[in-house]
Amino acid sequence: MHDSYTELVLPFGSSAELLEEYMNAHGGIRTGKLMEHLDSLAGSISYKHVLGPGIETLGRIKERGFYIVTASVDRLDMLTTLDPSRDLRLSGQVIYTGKSSMEVAVKMESIGGDKAEETVMIGRFSMVCRDAHTHKARPVNTLSISSPAEHTLYSLGEAIKRRRSSLAARSLDRVPPSSVEASYLHSHFLKYGKDALPRDADWERVWMGDTKAEKCMLMFPQERNVHGKVFGGYLMRMAYELGFANGSMFVQGPMSFLSLDSISFAAPVPIGSILRLSSHILHTKEATDNHPTRVHVGVTANVVDVKTGSELTTNEFRFTWRKSTADKSWTDRVVVPETYQESMSWLEGKRALDVGDQIRGMRDQKTE
């Protein structure tokens, strides 16, 4: 397992020029650009696992006879605020292998300065190997486990794969919502979906369809990967930035990133194509004593056929942000679905927020 370990250090603390390239409008670091690097890192780790640790260059895909793509991103969780005055180390390794798939665990850590090393973000990528000629599944090397710590990581990767299969089986694209979920949706609509709002309401209703934000882009060859398609990390960054802009407009103020809840890669995006990114606010949770308002945002990537106007969905992204606790002058805005399809998206958003709250709750307990 340790043979695939790879790391990259971004010296923000010592390089003002590098920091300038990554700085956002508020003096922090652009999270979307870091996600782009994590996707690239996960790919490098996967190639290192298949080729062996002694190989330094990839070479031509056709000559290698295989290629590796990102199948999905299960989660990326922000654990603490990024400190632009410190260096950032990105690292990871393969922790589990199937027949043609690999689970890659990655993390970001703040290092250097007079403080102890601190983990900033952790995440998991699912990578798959394909034959370069037939494009069918190609077997990958199995993992050799050499320590109790590696056995724990392997068990984690195995559990992640089982959980992914379970979530796919429970997807609202396949099965109806549970009776509890249906009741929750009904109660939400009775409270917030009526035409006339109560005069004393301390919240503002926003129909989900009115939260749409989108952008269309040409896909240029500068953003291609080793397979000649648009690099998945670039799509992650574009989706993150659109989702952040949409969420900021919805909460009418600053937000902090909590998690990338999932990404699915359904089809590659060709160079030269027109890509339409569409974003909606899918679910919101009101602030409590322990947690600020959380906002779950979905972004869909579609390739547009300019001749017919038809669109092919290539990616689905799900992100969660929280409203900045520094701003106290905000009235809760509640997103309400109008159609059945929007209602299913609303329930999927609730599931994602519930999982995130559970994870952060467990993390808080461990910290205490």
C-alpha positions, 0 to 999 in steps of 0.5 A: 500500500505504501508504494503508491504514497505520493505527496506535493507541497505548495509553499504558500508560506515562503512564496508570495508569487505562488500565493498570489496565483491562488488567492481569492477575493477575501485574502484566502486560498481558492478551494476550487483550485486545490480540488483540481490538484487533488483530482490530479494527485489521485490520478497520479497515485493510481498510475503509480499503483498500476505501473509500480513506484519505480516508474517516473513518467507515464509515456503514451497511453496507447503504448501503455495499453491502459488509462485511468479515469475518475469514476466518482468522488465520495467526499471531501470534508473541510476540517479547519480553515486554510491558513494562507501563511503556511505551506500546504502538503497534499498527499494520498495513497491507494487504500483498496482495490477491486478487480479494475477499481481503486479507492484513493484516500487523500488529505491536505495538511498545513505545515511549517511555521511555529505551529504543529502540522494540522489536517485541513481536508480529507477525501476519497476518490474512486478510480477505474482502469480501462483498456486503451484499445477496447475501453473495457475494464482492465485488472489492476494490481492487488494490494499487499497489506504489511501493517495493522494501520494498512489493514485498517485503511483497507477495511475503510476502503472496503466499507466505502465501496459497500456504502457506495453500492448501498447509496446507489441502490437507495437513490431516488432515481431508482426507488421512491422515498421512504414513508418518513421522507415523504412525510417530511416533504409533505410537512415542509410543503404545508409550512412553506409551500402555500401561496400566502405567507404568514404576516409574522414569518421570520423566513423568506421562501424561495422556489427551487426553480428561481435559484438557478444559475448557469454558465456556458463555456467552450472547452479548449485543448489547454484543459485536456488530460492525458486521454485527450478529454477535458481534465476532471479536476478543471470541471470540479473547479468550475462547478465549485466556483459556480456553486459558491457564487450561487450559494453566496447569492442565496444566503446574501453574504459570505459562506465557508466550505464544509464538504464536497458530498459527491461527484459522479463522472458519467461521460467524458467532456470532449475538447471543442465542445460547449459545456453548460453548467447549471446550479440550483440550491437543493436544500437548506438547514436553518441555524441552530445553537450548535450549527450555522445555516447550511446550504446544499448546492447541486451543479450539473454539467451538460455537453450541448449538441449545437446542431440539435440543441440536445444535451448530454449530462456528463457530471453531477456535483454536490457541495455544502457550505455554511453561512458565515457566523459573523453575519447576524443580520440575515433572515433565513431563506428556505428553498421549496420545490415545486415539481416532483423532480425538484422534490426528489432533489430536495430529499437527496439534498436532505440526505447529504446534509444529514450525513454531513452533520453526522460526520461532523458530529462524530468528529466533534465528539472525537475532538472532545 
